[in-house]
């Protein structure tokens, strides 16, 4: 029971707290910082949109528990919450993989929900569509799901930054390794759709820059189920390098076709489609020596990555060896916003924006730097580098590598860039008589 004396001492404290809580402009510590985004939770990008959602969710939980994400403690404000002890709360809507829906949702987030910050959607198409909405609102935004350089080149964006490596810089590692190993010629075959075409063009540029002649540059129709004819055409020219394909179904089909006709090349590269463990499971022993490109790998020695994979396992339930790049992309984008807010020391939009456009930092995805404000390409990513990975055989009697993707007797190794590689590239491509 409270005595009259003790109660009299509490009165002014209670009164002061009550007055403080209603003063205009005074924010209680418990008030969440609202972060808005749309993601492709249904529609053609649903699977990848869900993975990005997992990345956002993991970061949100870690910030609210610790106040910082893996590798970011040095940026200060390490009490629970993003800044001033305030937790973060995501408001996420489903844009159904549709750019027009994304536009409406970002308008809602900015006007009705009155979010404090925004993160980007998944896919270049939705990212490009919502960028004018964010620019008009003068809201700093980090996008981590759009790699098309056309979203930034020549547009002089002032509020939206690109986190991911651009599609025209996906394959320098392939060209560097090929040239170093003495490759002279290459055949490029690709699905006739926007992303593979962009990759094919950039790959051709990088190969020719390194003195490798492209003897075939040809697209094939989207949705085909037999890659043998175009692969035979490529093999007939006896190139040292054969690539690109498109997505996972293409990589599986092309690998099986290459095995069936015993395609003879010294290096085989099936772009992003040959990255996942499901690819290796689908083609079995034929995965050996195949290269692929990926923006993140759970085994990469990037800042905070080892801790991130452990925390992601704890929060989301996916073990490190099964974690995929799209979740890491979402998490990484949030890390950039985390750094900018802490550097700004407040939620001042202009201050956060200025840091996003000027800072050079390391993250779980690797380095980040964009073209600064004042340029016609402002906001374009210039530092990020994708990893070139290759399926290699685990030496007989050796234990299965911890934290790496392993399928049967095969492990996915990083072979480029040099700074992050876990193994030397296997070259030339092993004979099909294995």
Buried (B, 14 or more C-beta within 10 A) or exposed (E): EEEEEEEEEEEEEEEEEEEEEEEEEEEEEEBBBBBBBBBBBBBEBBEBBBBBBBBBBBBBBBBBEBBBBBBBEEBEBEEBBBBBBBBBBBBBBBBBBBBEBBBBBBBBBBEEEEBBBBBBBBBBBBBBBBBBBBBEBEBBBBBBBBBBBBBBBEBBBBBBBBBBBBBBBBBBBBBBBBBEBEBBBBBBBBBBBEBBBBBBBBBBBBBEEBEBEBBBBEBBEEEBEEBBEBBEBBBEEEBBBBBBBBBBBBBBBBBBBBBEEEBBBBBBBBBBBBBBBEBBEBBBBBBBBBBBBBBBBBBBEBBBBBBBBBBBBEBBEBEBBEBBBBBBBBBBBBBBBBBBBBBBEEBEBEBBBBBBBEBEBBBBBBBBBBBEBEBEBBBBBBEBBBBBBBBBBBEEEEEEBEBBBBBBBBBBBBBBBEEBBBBEBBBBBBEBEE
